[in-house]
Amino acid sequence: MADKRQRLMLESEIPAFVDEVIKTGCDTCAIGHEYYTIGDADLPKEKID
């Protein structure tokens, strides 16, 4: 069975992650300098993952 423990995203991984979220059609919003929120997640079922 695969190890499914979660880990924190590395700072260097954040830009690529944000780009991928935007490509799905979701908007992102920065909260200060430390956090992002993902909005508009009303996506078609084939894109929800």
Backbone bond lengths (Angstrom), bond angles and torsions (degrees), N, CA, C in turn:
res aa  C-N    CA-C-N  psi(-1)  N-CA   C-N-CA  omega(-1)  CA-C   N-CA-C  phi
1 M - - - 1.453 - - 1.531 108.50 -
2 A 1.314 116.67 137.15 1.459 122.14 -178.89 1.525 110.89 -70.87
3 D 1.319 115.57 146.92 1.461 121.86 176.90 1.523 108.36 -74.69
4 K 1.325 117.49 120.56 1.463 121.08 -175.51 1.521 112.35 -109.38
5 R 1.336 117.67 20.65 1.458 119.43 177.38 1.521 109.60 -66.60
6 Q 1.307 115.38 142.82 1.456 120.50 179.05 1.525 109.31 -88.83
7 R 1.312 115.67 156.13 1.453 121.14 174.67 1.514 108.10 -136.05
8 L 1.298 116.27 157.75 1.446 119.90 175.88 1.517 109.71 -70.87
9 M 1.303 116.22 144.55 1.454 121.48 177.26 1.527 108.95 -70.25
10 L 1.302 115.97 137.14 1.455 120.18 175.63 1.522 109.55 -71.95
11 E 1.312 116.82 147.42 1.465 120.77 179.63 1.523 111.20 -55.11
12 S 1.315 116.65 -36.47 1.468 120.76 -178.90 1.535 112.55 -69.22
13 E 1.334 117.98 -17.66 1.464 122.48 -179.84 1.534 113.09 -87.82
14 I 1.319 116.96 -15.31 1.460 120.90 -173.01 1.524 113.22 -62.50
15 P 1.331 120.46 -48.16 1.472 118.61 -178.53 1.534 113.52 -56.94
16 A 1.322 117.63 -43.01 1.469 120.35 179.54 1.525 110.80 -66.68
17 F 1.337 117.37 -38.12 1.461 121.02 177.90 1.524 110.60 -62.64
18 V 1.332 116.70 -46.73 1.468 120.86 179.64 1.528 110.10 -61.24
19 D 1.330 117.64 -41.93 1.467 120.90 177.30 1.524 111.36 -59.72
20 E 1.330 117.13 -42.91 1.468 120.49 179.84 1.522 111.57 -66.45
21 V 1.320 117.90 -39.03 1.472 120.95 177.55 1.521 109.71 -62.57
22 I 1.320 117.31 -45.09 1.463 121.32 179.89 1.526 111.02 -62.50
23 K 1.338 117.01 -38.77 1.471 120.74 179.13 1.520 112.41 -61.91
24 T 1.340 117.75 -27.11 1.466 119.73 179.59 1.517 111.89 -75.04
25 G 1.323 116.86 -15.82 1.450 120.25 -178.99 1.521 113.60 108.35
26 C 1.331 117.32 -3.87 1.465 121.20 177.80 1.523 109.61 -82.38
27 D 1.312 114.88 146.40 1.454 120.17 172.96 1.522 108.76 -89.16
28 T 1.323 116.90 151.27 1.457 121.36 173.11 1.513 107.92 -120.05
29 C 1.306 115.37 155.63 1.454 120.96 179.32 1.522 108.01 -140.06
30 A 1.329 116.60 124.10 1.458 120.32 177.08 1.520 109.01 -76.31
31 I 1.315 115.10 141.20 1.460 121.93 174.75 1.519 105.43 -117.47
32 G 1.313 115.34 98.89 1.460 119.14 -175.50 1.519 110.37 67.88
33 H 1.319 115.71 -147.18 1.466 120.94 -179.02 1.526 112.04 -103.51
34 E 1.334 117.46 1.42 1.462 119.40 -171.39 1.522 115.63 -117.70
35 Y 1.319 118.73 -21.07 1.458 119.80 -171.31 1.517 112.00 -132.52
36 Y 1.331 114.87 154.48 1.459 122.81 171.57 1.513 107.55 -126.75
37 T 1.309 115.76 151.26 1.453 120.57 171.06 1.529 107.11 -123.48
38 I 1.305 116.26 148.87 1.457 121.51 178.96 1.517 107.33 -104.21
39 G 1.315 116.03 123.37 1.456 120.28 -179.15 1.504 111.14 -117.17
40 D 1.306 115.48 174.04 1.456 121.98 176.38 1.523 111.20 54.10
41 A 1.316 116.66 50.72 1.465 120.86 -178.72 1.523 112.50 -87.95
42 D 1.314 117.28 23.70 1.460 121.76 177.27 1.524 107.86 -84.55
43 L 1.329 114.87 77.81 1.458 121.67 -175.48 1.516 111.06 -106.68
44 P 1.329 116.86 159.36 1.464 119.59 173.14 1.524 110.21 -61.64
45 K 1.306 117.03 151.66 1.483 121.47 -176.88 1.522 112.55 -53.82
46 E 1.313 118.38 -34.84 1.474 119.80 -177.68 1.525 112.43 -72.04
47 K 1.331 118.49 -13.45 1.464 120.88 179.37 1.525 113.38 -110.24
48 I 1.318 118.18 -3.69 1.460 120.85 -172.24 1.524 113.22 -64.12
49 D 1.316 119.42 -30.90 1.466 121.09 179.31 1.501 111.35 -73.30
